Amino acid sequence: MGETLGNLGSVMATLMFIWAMFRQYFPCDHIEKYSHRLMKFFYPHIQITFDEYGRGHFMRHEFYTAIETYLSFNTADQANRLKANTDKNNRSLVLTIDDGEEVEDEFEGVKLWWTSRKITAETQTSRFYEQPDEKRDYRLTFHKKHRDLIIKKYLSQVLTQGEAIKVRTRQRKLYTNSWSMWSHVVFDHPATFQTLAMEADKKREVIEDLVSFSKAEDFYARIGKAWKRGYLLYGPPGTGKSTMIAAMANLLLYDVYDLELTAVSDNTMLRKLLMQIPSKSITVIEDIDCSLNLTGQRKKMKENKAAEEEEKEPIKKQAKVGDSDEGKTSKVTLSGLLNFIDGLWSASKGERLIVFTTNYMEKLDPALIRRGRMDKHIELSYCSFESFKVLAKNYLELDSHHLFDTIEGLLGESKVTPADVAEHLMPKTSVADVETSLKSLVQALEMAKEQAMLKAKEESKEKESSAREED
């Protein structure tokens, strides 16, 4: 036994000497280099890793989420271990492959393998305990002879399909700004262009314009223009401007960002908020004529304000800005807003709509609503007979009635909004009484007609009186 141990010790010493000499003449970096070359010779596959989070980033990579969505809809049926989530309406399950699972995919006859991995490392986070640091990624494996096909075509398809599926199945949100942050609620507005009270020709024109925009990425890139489009919705209150925005969002499956300008302190905060808005979204500023001093009367208002300041007592002129209401108002300027609409910052994100609404278009500064900024102007006016028929179908499930002719005549002689008409068509009991609803509308239209005639007479008298005074 002693002799055997002695021989073993001699062998170990000899091997250690040989290893020391080997490392002296062949450093570790050379060993690693040649081992990699040997591995490339015997291992014919390429592996690409897609991390969930990049270095220094706190948001998921878009490519990672696109891959996750793509695999859940195309290859999840192959996996034995799955993770279950609910869809956007919490009505059905959405299955994704679990950590450590491998699934197979095929593209133009080429087989590929996706592996979902989770790597856990202990990270010291305090003096008393360690918190595990989890990192996830997807690893794609394929034969190296298909390198160009996979990288140039397959991965592009995965990204495109994954993004399309994600947009189609995601729970859309309605955002509003508070200080420099966005908060949201679930966007579940039921409005569609089918239920929107609007003339069919104008409705068709808007739909075609929206669909064309959503498919025009290559066109905008070719002409060197940011992929965005501005809409100005104008008309009296109650004509359906907010409802149209909801219909636009539902048609294109976009999120809605309702920007309250009076809650934005200055142009820097405005830029910060707008930079957080992603693509496939609608940025809305409602009643922009009331939001800030962005109207065409800026110069006149400035002059009036200067005159008022001169009339103030000296002690008031010495008041601190912090003690006045003016110091608390927003300092967002027209130029700051215009820079986002069509300046350099407008190209920061693609596929975005910008929608302004106003009840008084004539009050807006021409620089704000010119073509190129607000590309399409859509007037939402008083209720026409064609709009009424849409409302009758929505509220009463009615296509025709003997009172329709009377209503058509009255609508042509009075100015009532779709909201006013809808209120009379709203069932007042659990059982909709068509006759009662239509008669109530007829009475309201007759009253509106009389008021319109009285108003016209008064305006005529005022004109005659003015003319006599001029004479």
C-alpha positions as CSV (number, residue, x, y, z in Angstrom):
1,M,0.0,0.0,0.0
2,G,2.8,2.4,0.9
3,E,4.6,1.7,-2.3
4,T,1.4,2.3,-4.3
5,L,0.8,5.6,-2.7
6,G,4.3,6.6,-3.3
7,N,4.0,5.8,-7.0
8,L,0.7,7.7,-7.2
9,G,2.4,10.7,-5.6
10,S,5.2,10.6,-8.1
11,V,2.7,10.5,-11.0
12,M,0.7,13.5,-9.6
13,A,3.9,15.5,-9.2
14,T,5.0,14.6,-12.7
15,L,1.6,15.7,-14.1
16,M,1.6,19.0,-12.2
17,F,5.1,19.7,-13.5
18,I,4.0,19.0,-17.1
19,W,0.9,21.2,-16.6
20,A,3.0,24.0,-15.2
21,M,5.4,23.8,-18.2
22,F,2.4,23.7,-20.6
23,R,0.9,26.8,-19.1
24,Q,4.2,28.6,-19.3
25,Y,4.6,28.1,-23.0
26,F,0.8,28.0,-23.9
27,P,-1.0,30.8,-21.9
28,C,-4.7,30.5,-21.1
29,D,-5.8,32.9,-23.8
30,H,-4.1,30.8,-26.4
31,I,-5.8,27.6,-25.0
32,E,-9.2,29.3,-25.1
33,K,-8.6,30.6,-28.6
34,Y,-7.7,27.2,-30.0
35,S,-10.5,25.5,-28.1
36,H,-13.0,27.8,-29.8
37,R,-11.6,27.1,-33.2
38,L,-11.8,23.4,-32.5
39,M,-15.4,23.8,-31.3
40,K,-16.3,25.7,-34.5
41,F,-14.9,22.9,-36.6
42,F,-16.9,20.2,-34.8
43,Y,-20.0,22.2,-33.9
44,P,-21.9,23.3,-37.0
45,H,-24.5,25.5,-35.3
46,I,-24.8,29.2,-34.5
47,Q,-26.5,30.5,-31.4
48,I,-28.0,34.0,-31.0
49,T,-29.1,35.2,-27.5
50,F,-31.8,37.9,-27.0
51,D,-31.7,39.3,-23.5
52,E,-34.8,40.5,-21.7
53,Y,-33.1,43.7,-20.5
54,G,-30.0,45.4,-22.0
55,R,-27.1,46.7,-20.0
56,G,-28.2,49.9,-18.2
57,H,-31.8,49.6,-19.4
58,F,-34.8,49.3,-17.2
59,M,-37.3,48.5,-19.9
60,R,-37.8,45.3,-21.8
61,H,-36.2,45.0,-25.2
62,E,-38.9,45.2,-27.9
63,F,-37.3,42.3,-29.7
64,Y,-37.6,40.1,-26.6
65,T,-41.3,40.8,-26.1
66,A,-41.9,40.3,-29.9
67,I,-40.2,36.9,-29.7
68,E,-42.2,36.0,-26.6
69,T,-45.4,36.9,-28.3
70,Y,-44.4,35.1,-31.6
71,L,-43.5,31.9,-29.8
72,S,-46.6,31.9,-27.7
73,F,-48.8,31.9,-30.8
74,N,-46.7,29.7,-33.1
75,T,-44.8,27.1,-31.1
76,A,-46.3,26.9,-27.6
77,D,-48.2,23.7,-28.5
78,Q,-44.9,21.8,-28.7
79,A,-43.8,22.6,-25.1
80,N,-44.5,20.3,-22.2
81,R,-44.1,23.1,-19.6
82,L,-46.0,26.3,-20.1
83,K,-46.8,29.6,-18.3
84,A,-50.4,30.7,-18.2
85,N,-51.7,34.3,-18.4
86,T,-55.0,35.9,-19.2
87,D,-55.8,37.9,-22.3
88,K,-56.7,41.6,-22.4
89,N,-60.3,40.9,-21.4
90,N,-59.4,38.3,-18.7
91,R,-61.7,35.8,-20.5
92,S,-59.2,33.2,-21.8
93,L,-55.8,31.9,-21.2
94,V,-52.6,32.9,-23.1
95,L,-49.9,30.2,-22.9
96,T,-46.1,30.9,-23.2
97,I,-43.2,28.5,-23.0
98,D,-41.8,28.1,-19.5
99,D,-38.2,28.7,-18.5
100,G,-35.8,26.0,-19.7
101,E,-38.2,24.8,-22.5
102,E,-37.0,24.3,-26.0
103,V,-39.3,24.4,-29.1
104,E,-38.7,23.9,-32.7
105,D,-39.6,26.3,-35.6
106,E,-39.3,26.0,-39.3
107,F,-38.7,28.7,-41.9
108,E,-38.5,28.0,-45.7
109,G,-37.6,24.4,-44.9
110,V,-34.9,25.3,-42.4
111,K,-35.3,24.0,-38.8
112,L,-34.5,26.2,-35.8
113,W,-34.6,25.8,-32.1
114,W,-35.7,28.4,-29.5
115,T,-34.8,28.0,-25.8
116,S,-36.3,30.1,-23.0
117,R,-33.7,30.5,-20.3
118,K,-33.5,31.9,-16.8
119,I,-30.2,32.5,-15.2
120,T,-30.2,33.2,-11.4
121,A,-27.2,34.7,-9.7
122,E,-26.9,35.7,-6.0
123,T,-26.4,39.5,-5.8
124,Q,-25.4,41.3,-2.5
125,T,-28.1,44.0,-2.0
126,S,-27.6,44.8,1.7
127,R,-25.4,43.9,4.7
128,F,-27.9,41.4,6.0
129,Y,-29.2,39.4,3.0
130,E,-28.7,38.5,-0.6
131,Q,-31.4,38.8,-3.2
132,P,-31.3,36.6,-6.3
133,D,-30.8,38.5,-9.6
134,E,-32.8,36.8,-12.3
135,K,-32.0,37.3,-16.0
136,R,-34.0,35.8,-18.8
137,D,-33.3,35.4,-22.4
138,Y,-34.2,33.5,-25.6
139,R,-31.5,31.6,-27.4
140,L,-31.9,30.7,-31.1
141,T,-29.9,27.8,-32.5
142,F,-29.6,27.1,-36.2
143,H,-27.1,25.6,-38.7
144,K,-24.4,28.0,-39.8
145,K,-25.0,27.4,-43.5
146,H,-28.4,29.2,-43.1
147,R,-26.9,32.3,-41.4
148,D,-27.9,34.9,-44.0
149,L,-31.5,33.5,-44.4
150,I,-32.1,33.5,-40.6
151,I,-30.6,36.8,-39.8
152,K,-31.9,38.8,-42.8
153,K,-35.3,37.2,-43.3
154,Y,-36.4,35.0,-40.5
155,L,-35.7,37.4,-37.6
156,S,-37.4,40.2,-39.5
157,Q,-40.5,38.1,-39.8
158,V,-40.4,37.2,-36.1
159,L,-40.3,40.8,-35.1
160,T,-43.1,41.8,-37.6
161,Q,-45.4,39.0,-36.6
162,G,-44.7,39.4,-32.9
163,E,-45.4,43.1,-33.0
164,A,-48.6,42.6,-35.0
165,I,-49.9,39.9,-32.6
166,K,-49.0,42.0,-29.6
167,V,-50.9,45.0,-30.9
168,R,-53.9,42.8,-31.7
169,T,-54.1,41.1,-28.4
170,R,-52.8,43.7,-25.9
171,Q,-55.0,45.6,-23.4
172,R,-55.1,49.2,-24.7
173,K,-54.9,52.1,-22.3
174,L,-56.0,55.7,-21.9
175,Y,-53.3,57.9,-20.5
176,T,-53.3,61.3,-18.8
177,N,-50.5,63.4,-17.6
178,S,-49.9,64.3,-14.0
179,W,-46.8,66.6,-13.4
180,S,-44.1,64.8,-15.5
181,M,-45.6,61.3,-15.4
182,W,-48.3,59.4,-17.3
183,S,-50.9,57.4,-15.5
184,H,-53.5,55.2,-17.2
185,V,-56.7,53.4,-17.0
186,V,-58.0,50.6,-19.3
187,F,-59.3,52.0,-22.6
188,D,-62.5,50.2,-23.3
189,H,-64.6,52.7,-25.2
190,P,-67.1,51.0,-27.5
191,A,-67.3,53.7,-30.2
192,T,-66.7,52.6,-33.8
193,F,-67.1,54.3,-37.1
194,Q,-70.1,52.1,-37.7
195,T,-71.9,53.6,-34.8
196,L,-70.6,57.1,-35.3
197,A,-73.3,59.6,-36.3
198,M,-71.7,61.0,-39.5
199,E,-72.4,61.2,-43.2
200,A,-71.3,58.0,-44.9
201,D,-69.1,59.7,-47.5
202,K,-67.2,61.7,-44.9
203,K,-66.9,58.6,-42.7
204,R,-65.5,56.6,-45.5
205,E,-63.0,59.3,-46.4
206,V,-61.7,59.4,-42.8
207,I,-61.4,55.6,-42.6
208,E,-59.5,55.3,-45.8
209,D,-57.1,58.1,-44.7
210,L,-56.4,56.4,-41.4
211,V,-55.8,52.9,-42.9
212,S,-53.6,54.4,-45.6
213,F,-51.5,56.2,-42.9
214,S,-51.1,53.0,-40.9
215,K,-49.6,51.2,-43.9
216,A,-47.4,54.0,-45.2
217,E,-44.1,53.5,-43.3
218,D,-42.1,52.9,-46.5
219,F,-43.8,55.9,-48.2
220,Y,-42.9,58.3,-45.3
221,A,-39.3,57.0,-45.3
222,R,-39.0,57.5,-49.0
223,I,-40.2,61.1,-49.0
224,G,-38.1,61.9,-45.9
225,K,-41.0,62.8,-43.6
226,A,-41.7,61.7,-40.0
227,W,-44.3,58.9,-39.9
228,K,-47.1,61.0,-38.2
229,R,-50.3,62.7,-39.1
230,G,-52.2,65.5,-37.6
231,Y,-56.0,65.8,-37.4
232,L,-58.0,68.9,-36.4
233,L,-61.6,68.1,-35.3
234,Y,-63.7,71.2,-35.1
235,G,-67.4,72.0,-34.6
236,P,-70.0,72.9,-32.0
237,P,-70.1,71.1,-28.6
238,G,-71.9,67.8,-28.8
239,T,-71.1,67.0,-32.4
240,G,-69.0,63.9,-31.5
241,K,-65.4,65.0,-31.5
242,S,-64.4,62.8,-28.5
243,T,-66.4,59.9,-29.9
244,M,-64.5,60.1,-33.2
245,I,-61.2,59.9,-31.3
246,A,-62.3,56.7,-29.6
247,A,-63.5,55.3,-33.0
248,M,-60.0,56.2,-34.5
249,A,-58.3,54.4,-31.7
250,N,-60.5,51.3,-32.0
251,L,-60.0,51.2,-35.8
252,L,-56.2,51.3,-35.6
253,L,-55.8,49.6,-32.2
254,Y,-53.9,52.5,-30.8
255,D,-53.4,53.7,-27.2
256,V,-54.7,57.2,-26.4
257,Y,-52.6,59.9,-24.6
258,D,-54.8,62.7,-23.5
259,L,-52.4,65.6,-22.9
260,E,-53.6,68.3,-20.5
261,L,-51.4,71.3,-21.4
262,T,-52.5,73.3,-18.3
263,A,-50.8,70.7,-16.1
264,V,-47.5,71.1,-17.9
265,S,-45.1,73.6,-16.3
266,D,-42.9,74.5,-19.3
267,N,-41.5,73.3,-22.7
268,T,-38.9,71.0,-21.1
269,M,-41.6,69.1,-19.2
270,L,-43.7,69.0,-22.4
271,R,-40.8,67.5,-24.3
272,K,-40.2,64.9,-21.6
273,L,-43.9,63.8,-21.6
274,L,-44.1,63.6,-25.4
275,M,-40.9,61.6,-25.6
276,Q,-42.5,58.9,-23.4
277,I,-45.3,58.4,-25.9
278,P,-44.6,55.3,-28.0
279,S,-45.6,54.5,-31.5
280,K,-49.1,53.2,-32.4
281,S,-50.7,55.9,-30.3
282,I,-52.9,58.9,-30.5
283,T,-51.8,62.1,-28.8
284,V,-54.9,64.2,-28.0
285,I,-55.3,67.8,-26.9
286,E,-59.0,68.5,-26.5
287,D,-60.4,72.1,-26.6
288,I,-57.0,73.5,-27.5
289,D,-58.4,77.0,-27.8
290,C,-59.1,76.8,-24.1
291,S,-55.9,75.0,-23.0
292,L,-53.3,77.8,-23.2
293,N,-52.8,81.1,-24.9
294,L,-52.3,79.6,-28.3
295,T,-54.9,81.5,-30.2
296,G,-54.4,84.2,-32.9
297,Q,-55.2,86.9,-30.3
298,R,-51.8,86.5,-28.6
299,K,-50.6,90.0,-29.6
300,K,-53.8,91.7,-28.6
301,M,-54.0,89.9,-25.3
302,K,-50.3,90.9,-24.6
303,E,-51.1,94.6,-25.3
304,N,-54.1,94.5,-23.1
305,K,-52.1,92.9,-20.3
306,A,-49.4,95.5,-20.6
307,A,-52.0,98.3,-20.3
308,E,-53.5,96.7,-17.2
309,E,-50.1,96.5,-15.6
310,E,-49.5,100.2,-16.1
311,E,-52.8,100.9,-14.3
312,K,-51.8,98.9,-11.3
313,E,-50.7,100.7,-8.1
314,P,-46.9,100.8,-7.5
315,I,-47.1,98.5,-4.5
316,K,-48.7,95.8,-6.7
317,K,-45.8,96.1,-9.2
318,Q,-43.4,95.2,-6.5
319,A,-45.2,92.0,-5.6
320,K,-43.2,88.8,-5.9
321,V,-43.9,86.4,-8.7
322,G,-44.3,83.5,-6.3
323,D,-47.2,85.4,-4.6
324,S,-49.2,85.9,-7.8
325,D,-51.4,83.5,-9.8
326,E,-49.3,84.2,-12.9
327,G,-46.3,82.4,-11.3
328,K,-48.3,79.2,-11.1
329,T,-49.5,79.1,-14.7
330,S,-48.0,77.0,-17.4
331,K,-45.1,78.4,-19.4
332,V,-45.6,76.2,-22.4
333,T,-45.3,78.3,-25.5
334,L,-46.7,77.9,-29.0
335,S,-43.2,77.4,-30.4
336,G,-42.6,74.6,-27.9
337,L,-45.8,72.8,-29.0
338,L,-45.0,73.4,-32.7
339,N,-41.5,71.9,-32.3
340,F,-43.1,68.6,-31.2
341,I,-45.7,68.6,-34.0
342,D,-43.4,69.1,-36.9
343,G,-39.9,70.0,-35.5
344,L,-36.9,67.8,-35.0
345,W,-38.5,66.1,-32.0
346,S,-41.5,65.0,-34.1
347,A,-39.4,62.2,-35.7
348,S,-38.5,60.6,-32.4
349,K,-41.2,57.9,-32.7
350,G,-43.0,56.6,-35.7
351,E,-46.7,55.8,-36.5
352,R,-48.3,58.4,-34.3
353,L,-51.5,60.5,-34.7
354,I,-51.8,64.0,-33.2
355,V,-55.4,65.1,-32.7
356,F,-56.6,68.6,-31.7
357,T,-60.2,69.4,-31.0
358,T,-61.8,72.8,-30.8
359,N,-65.2,74.4,-30.7
360,Y,-64.0,77.6,-32.3
361,M,-61.5,77.1,-35.1
362,E,-61.3,80.8,-35.9
363,K,-59.7,81.4,-32.5
364,L,-56.6,79.2,-33.3
365,D,-53.4,80.6,-34.5
366,P,-53.0,79.9,-38.2
367,A,-49.4,78.6,-37.5
368,L,-50.9,75.9,-35.4
369,I,-53.4,74.4,-37.8
370,R,-51.7,74.9,-41.2
371,R,-51.3,71.9,-43.5
372,G,-48.3,69.9,-42.6
373,R,-49.0,70.3,-38.9
374,M,-52.7,69.5,-38.8
375,D,-52.8,67.6,-42.1
376,K,-56.5,66.9,-42.2
377,H,-59.3,69.2,-41.0
378,I,-62.6,67.4,-40.2
379,E,-65.7,69.4,-39.4
380,L,-68.2,67.8,-37.2
381,S,-71.4,69.8,-37.6
382,Y,-75.0,69.7,-36.6
383,C,-77.0,66.5,-37.0
384,S,-78.1,65.8,-40.6
385,F,-80.7,63.3,-41.6
386,E,-78.1,60.8,-42.6
387,S,-76.5,61.1,-39.1
388,F,-80.0,60.7,-37.6
389,K,-80.5,57.4,-39.4
390,V,-77.3,56.1,-37.8
391,L,-78.6,57.1,-34.4
392,A,-82.0,55.6,-35.0
393,K,-80.4,52.3,-35.9
394,N,-78.1,52.4,-32.9
395,Y,-80.7,53.4,-30.3
396,L,-84.0,52.0,-31.6
397,E,-82.8,49.4,-34.1
398,L,-84.9,51.2,-36.6
399,D,-84.3,51.6,-40.4
400,S,-87.5,53.4,-41.3
401,H,-90.6,54.9,-39.8
402,H,-93.5,57.1,-40.9
403,L,-92.1,60.0,-38.9
404,F,-88.8,60.0,-40.7
405,D,-90.0,62.4,-43.4
406,T,-91.1,64.9,-40.8
407,I,-87.8,64.6,-39.0
408,E,-85.8,65.0,-42.2
409,G,-87.6,68.3,-43.0
410,L,-87.2,69.7,-39.4
411,L,-83.5,68.8,-39.3
412,G,-82.9,70.9,-42.4
413,E,-84.5,73.9,-40.8
414,S,-83.0,73.7,-37.3
415,K,-79.5,73.3,-35.7
416,V,-79.3,70.5,-33.2
417,T,-76.3,68.4,-32.3
418,P,-76.2,64.6,-32.5
419,A,-75.9,64.5,-28.7
420,D,-79.3,66.4,-28.5
421,V,-80.9,64.0,-30.9
422,A,-79.5,60.9,-29.1
423,E,-80.9,62.1,-25.8
424,H,-84.5,62.0,-27.2
425,L,-83.8,58.5,-28.7
426,M,-82.6,57.1,-25.4
427,P,-85.2,54.7,-24.0
428,K,-86.8,56.1,-20.9
429,T,-88.1,52.7,-19.8
430,S,-86.9,49.2,-19.8
431,V,-88.8,48.6,-23.1
432,A,-88.0,51.0,-25.9
433,D,-91.1,52.9,-27.1
434,V,-90.2,53.9,-30.7
435,E,-93.3,56.1,-31.2
436,T,-92.8,58.0,-28.0
437,S,-89.1,58.6,-28.7
438,L,-89.6,59.9,-32.2
439,K,-92.5,62.1,-31.2
440,S,-90.3,63.6,-28.4
441,L,-87.6,64.3,-31.0
442,V,-90.1,65.9,-33.4
443,Q,-91.3,68.3,-30.6
444,A,-87.7,69.2,-29.8
445,L,-86.9,69.9,-33.4
446,E,-90.0,72.1,-33.8
447,M,-89.0,74.1,-30.8
448,A,-85.5,74.4,-32.1
449,K,-86.9,75.6,-35.4
450,E,-89.0,78.3,-33.7
451,Q,-85.9,79.5,-31.7
452,A,-83.8,79.6,-34.9
453,M,-86.5,81.7,-36.6
454,L,-86.7,84.1,-33.7
455,K,-82.9,84.4,-33.6
456,A,-82.8,85.1,-37.3
457,K,-85.4,87.9,-36.9
458,E,-83.5,89.5,-34.1
459,E,-80.3,89.4,-36.1
460,S,-82.1,90.9,-39.1
461,K,-83.4,93.8,-36.9
462,E,-80.0,94.4,-35.5
463,K,-78.5,94.6,-39.0
464,E,-81.2,97.0,-40.1
465,S,-80.6,99.2,-37.0
466,S,-76.9,99.2,-37.6
467,A,-77.4,100.2,-41.2
468,R,-79.7,103.1,-40.2
469,E,-77.1,104.3,-37.7
470,E,-74.4,104.3,-40.3
471,D,-76.6,106.3,-42.7
